[in-house]
């Protein structure tokens, strides 16, 4: 139910079209065709899986970087070098 409607209007008001109550339902995707909803789902799934795979691939280097950050005897320069080794390409 829209909080901004006046009377018994059945149409969607401008304020509630993109956002529902409390910011939910950002887009009215429930009314979209099945093909469009499936394409949106697959796009989000592909992006999520790519981020997960990227994190898994970089996990060893990220772990080494965190070890270097919390290793007190190391200098700041060594810690900074370990930060840059996280994103270097393998040779």
N, CA, C and O of each residue as an XYZ file, in Angstrom:
364
protein
N       0.840     -1.173      0.000
C       0.000      0.000      0.000
C       0.884      1.233      0.000
O       1.851      1.321      0.757
N       0.547      2.169     -0.842
C       1.322      3.389     -0.961
C       0.895      4.386      0.105
O      -0.295      4.597      0.338
N       1.867      4.986      0.738
C       1.569      5.978      1.772
C       1.287      7.350      1.187
O       0.842      8.244      1.907
N       1.535      7.535     -0.099
C       1.387      8.842     -0.717
C       0.157      8.954     -1.604
O      -0.057     10.003     -2.211
N      -0.646      7.924     -1.698
C      -1.848      7.971     -2.543
C      -2.912      8.808     -1.868
O      -2.974      8.920     -0.643
N      -3.727      9.377     -2.690
C      -4.847     10.155     -2.171
C      -6.132      9.515     -2.660
O      -6.316      9.309     -3.859
N      -6.988      9.212     -1.763
C      -8.254      8.597     -2.132
C      -8.084      7.135     -2.458
O      -7.241      6.452     -1.875
N      -8.890      6.649     -3.398
C      -8.866      5.241     -3.781
C      -8.180      5.030     -5.127
O      -8.636      4.215     -5.928
N      -7.109      5.741     -5.383
C      -6.398      5.581     -6.645
C      -5.807      4.181     -6.737
O      -5.239      3.679     -5.767
N      -5.936      3.559     -7.883
C      -5.408      2.215     -8.079
C      -4.057      2.229     -8.791
O      -3.365      1.212     -8.815
N      -3.679      3.352     -9.361
C      -2.409      3.401    -10.096
C      -1.246      3.586     -9.134
O      -1.420      4.049     -8.007
N      -0.073      3.220     -9.591
C       1.143      3.340     -8.798
C       1.581      4.805     -8.806
O       1.662      5.421     -9.868
N       1.860      5.354     -7.648
C       2.299      6.744     -7.601
C       3.763      6.841     -8.009
O       4.471      5.835     -8.038
N       4.220      8.064     -8.326
C       5.581      8.252     -8.802
C       6.608      7.926     -7.737
O       7.673      7.402     -8.063
N       6.334      8.212     -6.493
C       7.291      7.982     -5.425
C       7.502      6.494     -5.151
O       8.596      6.099     -4.748
N       6.508      5.681     -5.356
C       6.598      4.274     -4.992
C       6.900      3.361     -6.174
O       6.964      2.144     -6.003
N       7.086      3.915     -7.363
C       7.313      3.054     -8.505
C       8.645      2.310     -8.388
O       8.691      1.092     -8.567
N       9.721      3.028     -8.092
C      11.031      2.384     -8.037
C      11.343      1.831     -6.660
O      12.112      0.877     -6.542
N      10.768      2.406     -5.619
C      11.024      1.906     -4.273
C       9.711      1.609     -3.587
O       8.759      2.384     -3.679
N       9.665      0.497     -2.909
C       8.481      0.133     -2.160
C       8.576      0.651     -0.741
O       9.380      1.533     -0.439
N       7.774      0.111      0.100
C       7.756      0.497      1.498
C       9.099      0.163      2.135
O       9.567     -0.966      1.991
N       9.719      1.076      2.815
C      11.007      0.927      3.497
C      12.155      0.604      2.541
O      13.137     -0.020      2.942
N      12.036      1.027      1.276
C      13.121      0.848      0.332
C      13.184     -0.522     -0.311
O      14.118     -0.797     -1.064
N      12.231     -1.381     -0.043
C      12.236     -2.703     -0.664
C      11.660     -2.607     -2.080
O      11.025     -1.612     -2.428
N      11.878     -3.623     -2.878
C      11.385     -3.687     -4.253
C      11.876     -2.496     -5.054
O      11.080     -1.697     -5.547
N      13.171     -2.382     -5.179
C      13.768     -1.251     -5.895
C      13.266     -1.158     -7.328
O      13.045     -0.057     -7.833
N      13.087     -2.268     -7.976
C      12.552     -2.285     -9.329
C      11.368     -3.235     -9.360
O      11.348     -4.240     -8.649
N      10.405     -2.921    -10.168
C       9.219     -3.758    -10.267
C       9.519     -4.947    -11.177
O       8.981     -5.038    -12.280
N      10.371     -5.851    -10.721
C      10.789     -6.979    -11.546
C       9.768     -8.111    -11.535
O       9.821     -8.989    -12.395
N       8.858     -8.109    -10.601
C       7.866     -9.177    -10.551
C       6.948     -9.142    -11.762
O       6.392    -10.168    -12.155
N       6.791     -7.971    -12.350
C       5.924     -7.842    -13.521
C       6.680     -8.034    -14.829
O       6.069     -8.037    -15.898
N       7.981     -8.192    -14.764
C       8.797     -8.357    -15.973
C       8.603     -9.758    -16.548
O       8.224    -10.682    -15.828
N       8.861     -9.910    -17.834
C       8.761    -11.252    -18.442
C       9.788    -12.206    -17.841
O      10.818    -11.781    -17.319
N       9.494    -13.482    -17.922
C      10.354    -14.510    -17.355
C      11.753    -14.463    -17.958
O      12.736    -14.656    -17.242
N      11.858    -14.213    -19.242
C      13.175    -14.161    -19.877
C      14.020    -13.020    -19.309
O      15.224    -13.188    -19.114
N      13.423    -11.888    -19.046
C      14.151    -10.755    -18.488
C      14.582    -11.039    -17.047
O      15.696    -10.691    -16.655
N      13.713    -11.664    -16.265
C      14.063    -12.015    -14.890
C      15.176    -13.070    -14.859
O      16.080    -13.000    -14.026
N      15.105    -14.037    -15.760
C      16.144    -15.077    -15.824
C      17.478    -14.475    -16.242
O      18.519    -14.855    -15.708
N      17.463    -13.543    -17.187
C      18.693    -12.883    -17.621
C      19.301    -12.067    -16.476
O      20.517    -12.080    -16.288
N      18.479    -11.371    -15.725
C      18.978    -10.605    -14.578
C      19.564    -11.542    -13.524
O      20.609    -11.247    -12.944
N      18.901    -12.658    -13.277
C      19.405    -13.630    -12.315
C      20.752    -14.186    -12.745
O      21.672    -14.286    -11.934
N      20.874    -14.549    -14.022
C      22.128    -15.105    -14.530
C      23.258    -14.070    -14.501
O      24.412    -14.419    -14.251
N      22.931    -12.809    -14.754
C      23.952    -11.759    -14.694
C      24.482    -11.593    -13.277
O      25.689    -11.466    -13.071
N      23.585    -11.595    -12.307
C      24.006    -11.465    -10.910
C      24.771    -12.709    -10.472
O      25.770    -12.605     -9.761
N      24.312    -13.870    -10.887
C      24.991    -15.113    -10.539
C      26.409    -15.153    -11.116
O      27.351    -15.546    -10.428
N      26.556    -14.750    -12.367
C      27.885    -14.753    -13.000
C      28.820    -13.795    -12.286
O      29.984    -14.124    -12.057
N      28.338    -12.635    -11.938
C      29.186    -11.658    -11.234
C      29.571    -12.169     -9.846
O      30.718    -12.013     -9.425
N      28.640    -12.766     -9.147
C      28.922    -13.298     -7.815
C      29.936    -14.429     -7.880
O      30.866    -14.476     -7.075
N      29.765    -15.337     -8.828
C      30.717    -16.445     -8.978
C      32.101    -15.947     -9.386
O      33.112    -16.484     -8.935
N      32.151    -14.931    -10.230
C      33.461    -14.417    -10.637
C      34.191    -13.776     -9.456
O      35.406    -13.930     -9.330
N      33.476    -13.067     -8.597
C      34.097    -12.487     -7.407
C      34.557    -13.590     -6.458
O      35.635    -13.489     -5.872
N      33.755    -14.636     -6.300
C      34.136    -15.743     -5.424
C      35.374    -16.462     -5.949
O      36.281    -16.766     -5.175
N      35.425    -16.734     -7.239
C      36.581    -17.413     -7.827
C      37.820    -16.528     -7.718
O      38.899    -17.024     -7.394
N      37.687    -15.241     -7.981
C      38.810    -14.320     -7.868
C      39.356    -14.305     -6.442
O      40.571    -14.298     -6.243
N      38.469    -14.299     -5.454
C      38.894    -14.302     -4.053
C      39.613    -15.597     -3.706
O      40.612    -15.575     -2.987
N      39.120    -16.722     -4.207
C      39.766    -18.001     -3.943
C      41.154    -18.040     -4.578
O      42.101    -18.539     -3.971
N      41.274    -17.517     -5.786
C      42.565    -17.509     -6.469
C      43.571    -16.641     -5.712
O      44.746    -16.993     -5.609
N      43.114    -15.523     -5.193
C      44.003    -14.590     -4.495
C      44.144    -14.884     -3.003
O      44.855    -14.153     -2.313
N      43.504    -15.913     -2.485
C      43.465    -16.127     -1.040
C      44.840    -16.350     -0.422
O      45.094    -15.859      0.678
N      45.730    -17.069     -1.087
C      47.064    -17.310     -0.538
C      47.841    -16.004     -0.401
O      48.458    -15.738      0.630
N      47.801    -15.198     -1.454
C      48.513    -13.923     -1.412
C      47.886    -12.968     -0.396
O      48.599    -12.234      0.289
N      46.570    -12.976     -0.297
C      45.917    -12.134      0.713
C      46.297    -12.581      2.117
O      46.494    -11.748      3.002
N      46.398    -13.869      2.325
C      46.812    -14.393      3.618
C      48.244    -13.983      3.949
O      48.541    -13.602      5.082
N      49.129    -14.063      2.956
C      50.515    -13.640      3.170
C      50.593    -12.150      3.484
O      51.388    -11.729      4.323
N      49.768    -11.356      2.810
C      49.750     -9.923      3.082
C      49.302     -9.637      4.512
O      49.910     -8.816      5.198
N      48.251    -10.303      4.962
C      47.771    -10.078      6.335
C      48.797    -10.536      7.362
O      48.951     -9.913      8.412
N      49.494    -11.614      7.062
C      50.578    -12.050      7.963
C      51.668    -10.986      8.056
O      52.198    -10.727      9.136
N      51.999    -10.372      6.924
C      53.033     -9.337      6.920
C      52.574     -8.087      7.664
O      53.372     -7.450      8.351
N      51.307     -7.733      7.535
C      50.798     -6.539      8.210
C      50.881     -6.691      9.722
O      51.223     -5.739     10.424
N      50.578     -7.856     10.218
C      50.560     -8.053     11.663
C      51.886     -8.558     12.225
O      51.984     -8.849     13.417
N      52.890     -8.661     11.386
C      54.217     -9.053     11.844
C      54.968     -7.781     12.249
O      55.406     -7.018     11.388
N      55.113     -7.557     13.529
C      55.671     -6.303     14.031
C      57.113     -6.035     13.597
O      57.423     -4.884     13.291
N      58.007     -7.014     13.550
C      59.403     -6.695     13.177
C      59.574     -6.210     11.746
O      60.592     -5.590     11.439
N      58.627     -6.465     10.864
C      58.789     -6.047      9.464
C      58.668     -4.529      9.347
O      57.914     -3.890     10.080
N      59.427     -3.972      8.412
C      59.359     -2.528      8.178
C      58.101     -2.181      7.380
O      57.452     -3.053      6.802
N      57.781     -0.916      7.364
C      56.610     -0.454      6.602
C      56.802     -0.703      5.113
O      55.847     -1.014      4.401
N      58.045     -0.565      4.642
C      58.325     -0.804      3.223
C      58.078     -2.260      2.846
O      57.536     -2.531      1.775
N      58.461     -3.191      3.697
C      58.239     -4.612      3.433
C      56.749     -4.930      3.429
O      56.271     -5.722      2.617
N      56.034     -4.306      4.339
C      54.574     -4.506      4.375
C      53.919     -3.956      3.120
O      52.990     -4.560      2.585
N      54.399     -2.815      2.649
C      53.858     -2.233      1.426
C      54.175     -3.103      0.214
O      53.331     -3.266     -0.667
N      55.372     -3.658      0.163
C      55.725     -4.565     -0.942
C      54.841     -5.814     -0.926
O      54.438     -6.304     -1.981
N      54.541     -6.326      0.264
C      53.667     -7.501      0.326
C      52.255     -7.165     -0.133
O      51.545     -8.025     -0.653
N      51.850     -5.908      0.061
C      50.536     -5.478     -0.440
C      50.510     -5.522     -1.961
O      49.535     -5.990     -2.549
N      51.565     -5.042     -2.601
C      51.596     -5.021     -4.066
C      51.773     -6.408     -4.673
O      51.399     -6.627     -5.826
N      52.334     -7.343     -3.920
C      52.485     -8.697     -4.466
C      51.150     -9.434     -4.544
O      51.046    -10.454     -5.226
N      50.144     -8.935     -3.863
C      48.823     -9.573     -3.953
C      48.291     -9.491     -5.376
O      47.675    -10.441     -5.857
N      48.518     -8.370     -6.058
C      47.948     -8.159     -7.391
C      48.941     -8.303     -8.533
O      48.610     -7.969     -9.671
N      50.130     -8.781     -8.268
C      51.067     -8.972     -9.370
C      50.679    -10.236    -10.153
O      50.091    -11.172     -9.612
N      51.027    -10.223    -11.430
C      50.749    -11.380    -12.287
C      51.806    -12.445    -12.041
O      52.976    -12.144    -11.803
N      51.372    -13.680    -12.103
C      52.329    -14.785    -11.979
C      53.189    -14.875    -13.217
O      52.725    -14.633    -14.331
N      54.432    -15.221    -13.018
C      55.342    -15.337    -14.174
C      55.677    -16.775    -14.432
O      56.427    -17.077    -15.360
